[in-house]
Amino acid sequence: MKIEPGCSTAFPFNVQYRIRRIEKYITNGSWLDYGCADGGYSQALLDAGAGAVTGIDVDSDRIEAARRAHPGISFHACTDERLPFQEASFDGVFMNEVFEHVSDEQRTLQEIRRLLKPRGCLAMMSPNRGFPFEGHTVHIGRWTSRSPTLLIPWLPTMLTDKWVTARNYWPRELRQKVSSNGFELVEVGFIMPVFEAHPWLAVAAAQMFRRHITRIDCLPGIRRAGVSNLIVAQRQT
């Protein structure tokens, strides 16, 4: 598997929808947007009630774009190794479609734990293998797909690891990775696709889907096919 940075998901409705799913955890404290891309979610965290937001990303060009677009927020270009912040610097860490790209999952979670204050909040959204499309680039021999590719997440990883550029997680698998690294699970769920980046549905159908997405989030069975897993966890003391 070749791990590469992902594309930003900061489309207007998607930002609104994803931040709304975690807004009850966003108190007037300091938040780290881990993998901030161009800063769209960093601004949304601030607008949702965070007292201060810091954004980090491995791509320095994205950081420069974020600084230009959101001058009231602090942005830094960093790798996913030890970050240049003191222990217990943040009340919350937002990790949106980033964990699947990091080079070392355990080390990343341990570093996030170091940065969080006791009982600090980790809000993570990461690809769900129950969703039948691979949203990242796929390379099979000389063939490359940059559009969502059917069935790849459902195939064994021993086969697909050499094709994909990012990971997907079964819900139980992702929960275990988080809880085994010093976090207590607070909420688990799924994030639905909103059909902004890849308009698979007709425009009218996609608009109707978005209007009813709050209800769809709660539908048994259907919700388990969400595009991403949602995990909210607290740092154990």
Contacts in CASP RR format, 6 or more apart in sequence:
PFRMAT RR
TARGET T0000
AUTHOR 0000-0000-0000
METHOD contacts of the structure
MODEL  1
MKIEPGCSTAFPFNVQYRIRRIEKYITNGSWLDYGCADGGYSQALLDAGA
GAVTGIDVDSDRIEAARRAHPGISFHACTDERLPFQEASFDGVFMNEVFE
HVSDEQRTLQEIRRLLKPRGCLAMMSPNRGFPFEGHTVHIGRWTSRSPTL
LIPWLPTMLTDKWVTARNYWPRELRQKVSSNGFELVEVGFIMPVFEAHPW
LAVAAAQMFRRHITRIDCLPGIRRAGVSNLIVAQRQT
1 161 0 8 1.000
1 162 0 8 1.000
1 164 0 8 1.000
1 165 0 8 1.000
1 166 0 8 1.000
1 167 0 8 1.000
2 139 0 8 1.000
2 165 0 8 1.000
3 101 0 8 1.000
3 102 0 8 1.000
3 103 0 8 1.000
3 165 0 8 1.000
3 166 0 8 1.000
4 101 0 8 1.000
4 136 0 8 1.000
4 137 0 8 1.000
4 165 0 8 1.000
4 166 0 8 1.000
5 57 0 8 1.000
5 58 0 8 1.000
5 59 0 8 1.000
5 101 0 8 1.000
6 97 0 8 1.000
6 101 0 8 1.000
6 136 0 8 1.000
6 166 0 8 1.000
7 37 0 8 1.000
7 197 0 8 1.000
8 37 0 8 1.000
8 38 0 8 1.000
8 40 0 8 1.000
8 62 0 8 1.000
9 18 0 8 1.000
9 96 0 8 1.000
9 97 0 8 1.000
9 197 0 8 1.000
10 37 0 8 1.000
10 38 0 8 1.000
10 39 0 8 1.000
10 40 0 8 1.000
10 41 0 8 1.000
11 194 0 8 1.000
11 196 0 8 1.000
11 197 0 8 1.000
12 196 0 8 1.000
13 194 0 8 1.000
13 196 0 8 1.000
13 210 0 8 1.000
14 194 0 8 1.000
14 196 0 8 1.000
14 197 0 8 1.000
15 40 0 8 1.000
15 41 0 8 1.000
15 44 0 8 1.000
16 44 0 8 1.000
17 191 0 8 1.000
17 192 0 8 1.000
17 194 0 8 1.000
17 210 0 8 1.000
17 213 0 8 1.000
18 41 0 8 1.000
18 96 0 8 1.000
18 125 0 8 1.000
18 191 0 8 1.000
19 26 0 8 1.000
19 41 0 8 1.000
19 44 0 8 1.000
19 45 0 8 1.000
19 48 0 8 1.000
21 191 0 8 1.000
21 217 0 8 1.000
21 230 0 8 1.000
22 94 0 8 1.000
22 123 0 8 1.000
22 230 0 8 1.000
22 232 0 8 1.000
23 48 0 8 1.000
23 49 0 8 1.000
25 92 0 8 1.000
25 121 0 8 1.000
25 123 0 8 1.000
25 186 0 8 1.000
25 232 0 8 1.000
26 45 0 8 1.000
26 48 0 8 1.000
26 49 0 8 1.000
26 50 0 8 1.000
27 49 0 8 1.000
27 50 0 8 1.000
27 91 0 8 1.000
28 49 0 8 1.000
28 50 0 8 1.000
28 51 0 8 1.000
29 50 0 8 1.000
29 51 0 8 1.000
29 52 0 8 1.000
29 91 0 8 1.000
29 92 0 8 1.000
30 50 0 8 1.000
30 51 0 8 1.000
30 52 0 8 1.000
30 53 0 8 1.000
30 54 0 8 1.000
30 89 0 8 1.000
30 90 0 8 1.000
30 91 0 8 1.000
30 92 0 8 1.000
31 45 0 8 1.000
31 50 0 8 1.000
31 51 0 8 1.000
31 52 0 8 1.000
31 53 0 8 1.000
31 54 0 8 1.000
31 90 0 8 1.000
31 91 0 8 1.000
31 92 0 8 1.000
31 93 0 8 1.000
31 94 0 8 1.000
32 53 0 8 1.000
32 54 0 8 1.000
32 55 0 8 1.000
32 56 0 8 1.000
32 85 0 8 1.000
32 89 0 8 1.000
32 90 0 8 1.000
32 92 0 8 1.000
32 93 0 8 1.000
32 94 0 8 1.000
32 115 0 8 1.000
33 39 0 8 1.000
33 41 0 8 1.000
33 42 0 8 1.000
33 45 0 8 1.000
33 53 0 8 1.000
33 54 0 8 1.000
33 55 0 8 1.000
33 56 0 8 1.000
33 94 0 8 1.000
33 96 0 8 1.000
34 55 0 8 1.000
34 56 0 8 1.000
34 93 0 8 1.000
34 94 0 8 1.000
34 95 0 8 1.000
34 98 0 8 1.000
34 112 0 8 1.000
35 55 0 8 1.000
35 56 0 8 1.000
35 57 0 8 1.000
35 58 0 8 1.000
35 95 0 8 1.000
35 96 0 8 1.000
35 98 0 8 1.000
36 42 0 8 1.000
36 55 0 8 1.000
36 56 0 8 1.000
36 57 0 8 1.000
36 62 0 8 1.000
36 63 0 8 1.000
36 66 0 8 1.000
36 75 0 8 1.000
37 57 0 8 1.000
37 59 0 8 1.000
37 62 0 8 1.000
37 66 0 8 1.000
38 62 0 8 1.000
38 65 0 8 1.000
38 66 0 8 1.000
38 69 0 8 1.000
39 55 0 8 1.000
39 62 0 8 1.000
39 65 0 8 1.000
39 66 0 8 1.000
39 69 0 8 1.000
39 70 0 8 1.000
39 73 0 8 1.000
39 75 0 8 1.000
40 66 0 8 1.000
40 69 0 8 1.000
40 70 0 8 1.000
41 94 0 8 1.000
41 96 0 8 1.000
42 53 0 8 1.000
42 54 0 8 1.000
42 55 0 8 1.000
42 66 0 8 1.000
42 70 0 8 1.000
42 73 0 8 1.000
42 75 0 8 1.000
43 53 0 8 1.000
43 69 0 8 1.000
43 70 0 8 1.000
43 73 0 8 1.000
45 53 0 8 1.000
45 94 0 8 1.000
46 52 0 8 1.000
46 53 0 8 1.000
46 73 0 8 1.000
52 74 0 8 1.000
53 73 0 8 1.000
53 74 0 8 1.000
54 73 0 8 1.000
54 74 0 8 1.000
54 75 0 8 1.000
54 76 0 8 1.000
54 85 0 8 1.000
54 90 0 8 1.000
55 66 0 8 1.000
55 73 0 8 1.000
55 74 0 8 1.000
55 75 0 8 1.000
55 76 0 8 1.000
56 75 0 8 1.000
56 76 0 8 1.000
56 77 0 8 1.000
56 78 0 8 1.000
56 83 0 8 1.000
57 63 0 8 1.000
57 66 0 8 1.000
57 75 0 8 1.000
57 77 0 8 1.000
57 78 0 8 1.000
58 77 0 8 1.000
58 78 0 8 1.000
58 79 0 8 1.000
58 80 0 8 1.000
59 77 0 8 1.000
60 77 0 8 1.000
63 75 0 8 1.000
63 76 0 8 1.000
63 77 0 8 1.000
66 73 0 8 1.000
66 75 0 8 1.000
67 75 0 8 1.000
76 84 0 8 1.000
78 84 0 8 1.000
80 102 0 8 1.000
80 103 0 8 1.000
80 104 0 8 1.000
80 107 0 8 1.000
80 108 0 8 1.000
80 111 0 8 1.000
81 107 0 8 1.000
81 111 0 8 1.000
82 111 0 8 1.000
83 111 0 8 1.000
83 115 0 8 1.000
85 115 0 8 1.000
87 114 0 8 1.000
87 115 0 8 1.000
88 114 0 8 1.000
88 115 0 8 1.000
88 116 0 8 1.000
88 117 0 8 1.000
88 118 0 8 1.000
89 115 0 8 1.000
89 117 0 8 1.000
90 115 0 8 1.000
90 116 0 8 1.000
90 117 0 8 1.000
90 120 0 8 1.000
91 116 0 8 1.000
91 117 0 8 1.000
91 120 0 8 1.000
91 121 0 8 1.000
92 116 0 8 1.000
92 117 0 8 1.000
92 120 0 8 1.000
92 121 0 8 1.000
92 122 0 8 1.000
92 123 0 8 1.000
93 112 0 8 1.000
93 115 0 8 1.000
93 116 0 8 1.000
93 121 0 8 1.000
93 122 0 8 1.000
93 123 0 8 1.000
94 123 0 8 1.000
95 112 0 8 1.000
95 122 0 8 1.000
95 123 0 8 1.000
95 124 0 8 1.000
95 125 0 8 1.000
95 126 0 8 1.000
96 124 0 8 1.000
96 125 0 8 1.000
97 125 0 8 1.000
97 126 0 8 1.000
97 127 0 8 1.000
97 228 0 8 1.000
98 126 0 8 1.000
99 105 0 8 1.000
99 108 0 8 1.000
99 124 0 8 1.000
99 126 0 8 1.000
99 167 0 8 1.000
99 174 0 8 1.000
100 126 0 8 1.000
100 127 0 8 1.000
100 136 0 8 1.000
100 166 0 8 1.000
100 167 0 8 1.000
100 168 0 8 1.000
100 169 0 8 1.000
101 166 0 8 1.000
101 167 0 8 1.000
102 108 0 8 1.000
105 177 0 8 1.000
106 177 0 8 1.000
106 181 0 8 1.000
109 177 0 8 1.000
109 178 0 8 1.000
109 181 0 8 1.000
109 182 0 8 1.000
109 183 0 8 1.000
110 181 0 8 1.000
112 122 0 8 1.000
113 181 0 8 1.000
113 182 0 8 1.000
113 183 0 8 1.000
113 235 0 8 1.000
116 122 0 8 1.000
116 235 0 8 1.000
117 235 0 8 1.000
118 235 0 8 1.000
118 237 0 8 1.000
119 234 0 8 1.000
119 235 0 8 1.000
119 237 0 8 1.000
120 234 0 8 1.000
120 235 0 8 1.000
121 186 0 8 1.000
121 232 0 8 1.000
121 233 0 8 1.000
121 234 0 8 1.000
122 178 0 8 1.000
122 183 0 8 1.000
122 231 0 8 1.000
122 232 0 8 1.000
122 233 0 8 1.000
122 234 0 8 1.000
122 235 0 8 1.000
123 230 0 8 1.000
123 231 0 8 1.000
123 232 0 8 1.000
124 174 0 8 1.000
124 178 0 8 1.000
124 229 0 8 1.000
124 230 0 8 1.000
124 231 0 8 1.000
124 232 0 8 1.000
124 233 0 8 1.000
125 191 0 8 1.000
125 228 0 8 1.000
125 229 0 8 1.000
125 230 0 8 1.000
125 231 0 8 1.000
126 167 0 8 1.000
126 169 0 8 1.000
126 174 0 8 1.000
126 228 0 8 1.000
126 229 0 8 1.000
126 231 0 8 1.000
127 135 0 8 1.000
127 136 0 8 1.000
127 153 0 8 1.000
127 166 0 8 1.000
127 167 0 8 1.000
127 168 0 8 1.000
127 169 0 8 1.000
127 227 0 8 1.000
127 228 0 8 1.000
127 229 0 8 1.000
128 153 0 8 1.000
128 168 0 8 1.000
128 169 0 8 1.000
128 170 0 8 1.000
128 171 0 8 1.000
128 190 0 8 1.000
128 191 0 8 1.000
128 225 0 8 1.000
128 226 0 8 1.000
128 227 0 8 1.000
128 228 0 8 1.000
128 229 0 8 1.000
129 153 0 8 1.000
129 154 0 8 1.000
129 168 0 8 1.000
129 169 0 8 1.000
129 170 0 8 1.000
129 173 0 8 1.000
130 153 0 8 1.000
130 154 0 8 1.000
130 170 0 8 1.000
130 224 0 8 1.000
130 225 0 8 1.000
130 226 0 8 1.000
131 153 0 8 1.000
131 168 0 8 1.000
131 193 0 8 1.000
131 225 0 8 1.000
131 226 0 8 1.000
131 227 0 8 1.000
131 228 0 8 1.000
132 150 0 8 1.000
132 151 0 8 1.000
132 153 0 8 1.000
132 154 0 8 1.000
132 225 0 8 1.000
133 148 0 8 1.000
133 149 0 8 1.000
133 150 0 8 1.000
133 152 0 8 1.000
133 153 0 8 1.000
133 227 0 8 1.000
134 148 0 8 1.000
134 149 0 8 1.000
134 152 0 8 1.000
134 153 0 8 1.000
134 160 0 8 1.000
134 164 0 8 1.000
134 168 0 8 1.000
135 147 0 8 1.000
135 148 0 8 1.000
135 149 0 8 1.000
136 164 0 8 1.000
136 165 0 8 1.000
136 166 0 8 1.000
137 144 0 8 1.000
137 145 0 8 1.000
137 146 0 8 1.000
137 164 0 8 1.000
137 165 0 8 1.000
138 144 0 8 1.000
138 145 0 8 1.000
138 149 0 8 1.000
138 152 0 8 1.000
138 163 0 8 1.000
138 164 0 8 1.000
138 165 0 8 1.000
139 163 0 8 1.000
139 165 0 8 1.000
140 163 0 8 1.000
147 198 0 8 1.000
148 198 0 8 1.000
148 200 0 8 1.000
152 160 0 8 1.000
152 163 0 8 1.000
152 164 0 8 1.000
153 160 0 8 1.000
153 168 0 8 1.000
169 177 0 8 1.000
169 229 0 8 1.000
171 188 0 8 1.000
171 189 0 8 1.000
171 190 0 8 1.000
171 224 0 8 1.000
171 229 0 8 1.000
174 229 0 8 1.000
174 231 0 8 1.000
175 185 0 8 1.000
175 188 0 8 1.000
175 231 0 8 1.000
178 185 0 8 1.000
178 231 0 8 1.000
178 233 0 8 1.000
179 185 0 8 1.000
179 233 0 8 1.000
182 235 0 8 1.000
182 236 0 8 1.000
183 233 0 8 1.000
183 234 0 8 1.000
183 235 0 8 1.000
183 236 0 8 1.000
184 233 0 8 1.000
184 234 0 8 1.000
184 235 0 8 1.000
184 236 0 8 1.000
185 231 0 8 1.000
185 232 0 8 1.000
185 233 0 8 1.000
186 232 0 8 1.000
186 233 0 8 1.000
186 234 0 8 1.000
187 230 0 8 1.000
187 231 0 8 1.000
187 232 0 8 1.000
188 229 0 8 1.000
188 230 0 8 1.000
188 231 0 8 1.000
188 232 0 8 1.000
189 223 0 8 1.000
189 229 0 8 1.000
189 230 0 8 1.000
189 231 0 8 1.000
190 217 0 8 1.000
190 223 0 8 1.000
190 224 0 8 1.000
190 225 0 8 1.000
190 226 0 8 1.000
190 227 0 8 1.000
190 228 0 8 1.000
190 229 0 8 1.000
190 230 0 8 1.000
191 226 0 8 1.000
191 227 0 8 1.000
191 228 0 8 1.000
191 229 0 8 1.000
191 230 0 8 1.000
192 213 0 8 1.000
192 216 0 8 1.000
192 217 0 8 1.000
192 223 0 8 1.000
192 226 0 8 1.000
192 227 0 8 1.000
193 226 0 8 1.000
193 227 0 8 1.000
194 206 0 8 1.000
194 209 0 8 1.000
194 210 0 8 1.000
194 213 0 8 1.000
195 201 0 8 1.000
195 206 0 8 1.000
195 209 0 8 1.000
195 210 0 8 1.000
199 206 0 8 1.000
200 206 0 8 1.000
201 209 0 8 1.000
209 216 0 8 1.000
216 222 0 8 1.000
216 223 0 8 1.000
217 223 0 8 1.000
END
